[in-house]
Amino acid sequence: MGRPGHIPPDLPGQFEVLLSRALKGCVVPSCVDLDMRTIAALNRVAGAYPDADQGLVEAAHSALAGQMDGSNAIKDRDELMRRVLERRERRPR
């Protein structure tokens, strides 16, 4: 996974290559510049091989768009903060 906030210029091309491989059943390695949401979406495509439907492909494209516009990072931050607050609330005082 790349640096937070950094979008490599070749990211869309890298995504298309990995999507093509996912459509053939190949899982995505974690050492790519994609965020975890996008990797997970591509791996759902790979897991559905040989019957990946258009909805899974569209979800993968949507995940990439979320990485590109920063909304995935915002969702991840919000989820982390929610978990931290839940833990604090459950902690004995």
JODA-V246182 format. One record per residue. N is the residue number from 1. RES is the residue in one letter. PHI is phi in whole degrees, 0 to 359 (* if undefined). PSI is psi in whole degrees, 0 to 359 (NA if undefined). Layout:
n-><N,N>
res-><RES,RES>
phi-><PHI,PHI>
psi-><PSI,PSI>
//
This chain:
n-><1,2,3,4,5,6,7,8,9,10,11,12,13,14,15,16,17,18,19,20,21,22,23,24,25,26,27,28,29,30,31,32,33,34,35,36,37,38,39,40,41,42,43,44,45,46,47,48,49,50,51,52,53,54,55,56,57,58,59,60,61,62,63,64,65,66,67,68,69,70,71,72,73,74,75,76,77,78,79,80,81,82,83,84,85,86,87,88,89,90,91,92,93>
res-><M,G,R,P,G,H,I,P,P,D,L,P,G,Q,F,E,V,L,L,S,R,A,L,K,G,C,V,V,P,S,C,V,D,L,D,M,R,T,I,A,A,L,N,R,V,A,G,A,Y,P,D,A,D,Q,G,L,V,E,A,A,H,S,A,L,A,G,Q,M,D,G,S,N,A,I,K,D,R,D,E,L,M,R,R,V,L,E,R,R,E,R,R,P,R>
phi-><*,283,295,301,83,261,248,298,298,267,302,300,293,299,300,298,297,291,296,301,292,297,294,260,94,274,284,268,290,280,264,249,277,273,280,294,295,289,299,298,296,294,290,293,298,299,293,272,306,265,245,295,268,299,298,293,295,296,296,295,297,296,297,297,300,295,292,294,266,89,290,297,296,295,299,296,296,298,296,298,296,299,294,298,296,299,296,298,292,276,292,295,254>
psi-><139,181,141,136,350,125,107,143,334,12,313,321,318,318,313,321,314,326,317,318,320,323,344,6,4,129,159,130,154,355,38,173,10,151,171,327,319,319,315,319,318,322,333,322,311,320,338,357,136,16,35,125,170,328,321,320,317,322,322,317,321,320,319,317,321,325,316,323,358,356,331,317,322,316,317,317,315,319,318,315,322,316,319,313,321,317,318,321,327,344,132,145,NA>
//
